[in-house]
Amino acid sequence: MSASLAIDAIADADVEPLVALWQRCGLTRPWNDPHADIALARRRDNSTVLVGRDNGAIVATVMVGHDGHRGWVYYVAVDPSCQKRGYGRIIMAAAEDWLRSAGISKLQLLVRRENVQANAFYGSLGFELSTSVMFQKWLDGRATTPSN
């Protein structure tokens, strides 16, 4: 497999196609506004959204950022019609390169337990289950939502 993508940071014209891609991939949730997530990532110098293009068409994305110590990725997506071409590996490698260039040496991500395909994908990239337990609290006062 000799896949290649042109990788760049998100541009204004990319926002709607990215949100549509995330929706096709089942990544959006009612309690997370993808437009607000994109805007927040673009406002900071410690985060970005990377876009992978094949012949100009957006086929892969990743939102990447860091807290100064740990890197995180979100919204890792490959267009369903373009999966199994190596684009997921390429966009993840771009996120890793972005973090390395920022001096970050550890990458973490969250995957829903029931997402067997995603768990297998990240395992194939060398990710390991963490021994940490994740806690959460909504700071805007809303109640915890099921399966979030």
C-alpha positions in Angstrom: 0.0 0.0 0.0 1.6 3.3 -1.1 -0.9 5.9 0.2 0.0 9.5 0.3 -1.9 12.5 1.5 -1.3 16.2 1.4 -1.5 17.3 5.1 -2.1 20.9 6.1 -3.8 22.9 8.9 -7.4 23.5 8.6 -8.5 26.6 6.5 -11.8 28.5 6.9 -13.3 26.8 3.9 -12.6 23.4 5.4 -14.9 23.7 8.5 -18.2 22.6 7.0 -16.7 19.7 5.0 -14.8 18.5 8.2 -18.0 18.6 10.2 -19.8 16.7 7.5 -17.0 14.1 7.5 -17.1 13.7 11.2 -20.8 13.2 11.1 -20.4 10.5 8.3 -17.9 8.8 10.5 -20.1 8.9 13.6 -17.7 11.0 15.6 -20.1 13.8 16.7 -22.2 13.7 19.8 -25.1 15.9 20.8 -23.2 17.4 23.8 -20.1 18.4 21.8 -20.6 21.1 19.2 -18.0 20.3 16.4 -18.0 23.9 15.2 -17.1 25.1 18.7 -14.4 22.4 19.0 -12.8 23.5 15.8 -13.0 27.2 16.8 -11.3 26.4 20.1 -8.6 24.4 18.5 -7.9 27.1 16.0 -7.7 29.9 18.7 -4.8 28.4 20.6 -1.2 27.8 19.6 -1.1 24.5 21.5 -3.7 22.9 19.2 -4.8 22.6 15.6 -6.9 20.5 13.2 -4.9 18.8 10.5 -6.5 17.9 7.2 -5.5 15.1 4.8 -6.3 15.6 1.1 -6.3 13.2 -1.7 -6.4 15.0 -5.1 -7.7 18.1 -3.3 -10.6 16.2 -1.6 -10.7 16.1 2.3 -10.4 12.4 3.2 -8.8 12.5 6.7 -8.6 14.7 9.7 -7.3 14.8 13.2 -7.6 17.4 16.0 -4.4 17.5 17.9 -3.2 19.5 20.9 -1.3 19.4 24.1 -1.3 20.7 27.7 2.5 21.3 27.7 3.2 17.7 28.9 0.8 15.3 27.1 -0.5 15.4 23.6 -4.0 14.4 22.8 -5.9 13.6 19.6 -9.6 13.9 18.8 -11.8 13.6 15.7 -9.5 11.1 13.9 -11.5 10.4 10.8 -11.1 8.8 7.4 -13.9 9.1 4.9 -15.7 5.8 4.9 -15.2 5.5 1.1 -11.5 5.9 1.5 -10.8 3.6 4.5 -8.3 0.7 4.3 -5.9 2.8 2.2 -3.5 3.8 5.0 -4.9 7.3 5.5 -5.5 6.7 9.2 -1.9 5.8 9.7 -0.8 8.9 7.7 -3.0 11.4 9.6 -1.9 9.9 12.9 1.7 10.2 11.9 1.1 13.8 11.0 -0.4 14.4 14.5 2.6 12.7 16.1 5.0 14.9 14.0 3.1 18.0 15.1 3.4 17.1 18.7 7.1 16.2 18.4 7.7 19.6 16.8 6.1 21.2 19.9 8.4 19.2 22.2 5.8 16.8 23.4 6.9 13.2 23.9 3.7 11.4 25.0 0.5 11.0 23.1 -2.8 9.9 24.7 -6.3 9.4 23.3 -9.7 8.3 24.3 -11.7 5.6 22.6 -15.1 4.3 23.6 -14.9 0.8 24.9 -17.4 -0.6 22.5 -15.6 0.8 19.4 -13.8 -2.5 18.6 -12.5 -1.3 15.2 -10.9 1.9 16.6 -9.4 0.0 19.5 -7.8 -2.5 17.1 -6.6 0.4 14.9 -4.8 2.2 17.7 -3.3 -1.1 19.0 -1.9 -1.7 15.5 -0.2 1.7 15.8 1.6 0.7 19.0 -0.8 2.4 21.5 -1.3 0.5 24.8 -4.1 0.5 27.3 -3.3 3.0 30.1 -3.3 2.0 33.7 -4.9 5.3 34.6 -8.6 5.8 35.3 -10.4 8.7 33.7 -12.8 10.8 35.7 -14.9 13.6 34.3 -17.0 16.5 35.5 -19.1 18.9 33.4 -18.1 22.4 34.4 -21.2 24.0 32.8 -23.6 22.3 35.3 -25.1 19.7 33.0 -25.7 16.2 34.3 -23.5 13.4 33.1 -24.8 12.0 29.9 -25.0 8.2 29.3 -22.0 6.6 27.5 -20.0 9.8 27.2 
